[in-house]
Amino acid sequence: MTNYRAHPHQIQPTFLSTTNHLSTIGYHLGYEHQSHFCTAFKRKYGVSPSLFRDQQNKVLASA
């Protein structure tokens, strides 16, 4: 595993384009622990990744 971590602005496109578990997404973005990924995501977007995904899915379903 590299020490690279995705910047928070890089998280959203990856996150929205997959149905993978949060731990898998975080790992592929360079976060060793899901909690670190969730913290970075929440810091950037103001909501947890799971809530963000739920909100986006509702928006896409109503479109």
C-alpha positions as CSV (number, residue, x, y, z in Angstrom):
1,M,0.0,0.0,0.0
2,T,1.3,3.4,-0.9
3,N,1.2,6.4,1.4
4,Y,-0.9,8.3,-1.2
5,R,-4.3,9.5,-0.1
6,A,-6.8,11.0,-2.4
7,H,-7.6,14.6,-1.8
8,P,-11.3,15.1,-0.7
9,H,-12.2,16.7,-4.0
10,Q,-11.2,13.4,-5.7
11,I,-13.4,11.3,-3.6
12,Q,-16.8,12.2,-4.9
13,P,-16.5,11.0,-8.6
14,T,-15.1,7.7,-7.4
15,F,-17.6,7.3,-4.7
16,L,-20.6,8.0,-6.9
17,S,-19.5,5.7,-9.7
18,T,-19.4,2.5,-7.7
19,T,-21.5,0.5,-5.3
20,N,-18.5,-0.9,-3.4
21,H,-18.4,-0.9,0.3
22,L,-16.9,2.2,2.0
23,S,-13.9,0.3,3.3
24,T,-13.1,-0.8,-0.3
25,I,-13.5,2.7,-1.7
26,G,-11.3,4.2,1.1
27,Y,-8.6,1.5,0.6
28,H,-8.5,2.2,-3.2
29,L,-8.2,5.9,-2.5
30,G,-5.3,5.4,-0.1
31,Y,-7.0,5.3,3.3
32,E,-5.9,2.4,5.4
33,H,-8.9,2.7,7.7
34,Q,-12.5,3.3,6.8
35,S,-12.8,5.8,9.6
36,H,-10.1,8.0,8.1
37,F,-11.9,8.0,4.7
38,C,-15.2,8.8,6.4
39,T,-13.6,11.6,8.4
40,A,-12.0,13.2,5.3
41,F,-15.3,12.8,3.3
42,K,-17.4,14.3,6.1
43,R,-14.9,17.2,6.5
44,K,-15.3,18.0,2.7
45,Y,-19.0,17.4,2.2
46,G,-20.5,17.9,5.6
47,V,-22.3,14.5,5.7
48,S,-21.2,10.9,6.1
49,P,-20.4,9.0,3.0
50,S,-23.4,6.6,3.4
51,L,-25.8,9.5,3.9
52,F,-24.3,11.3,0.9
53,R,-24.7,8.2,-1.3
54,D,-28.3,7.8,-0.1
55,Q,-29.1,11.4,-0.9
56,Q,-27.5,11.2,-4.4
57,N,-29.3,7.9,-5.2
58,K,-32.6,9.6,-4.3
59,V,-31.8,12.5,-6.6
60,L,-30.8,10.2,-9.4
61,A,-33.9,8.0,-9.0
62,S,-36.2,11.0,-9.2
63,A,-34.6,12.3,-12.3
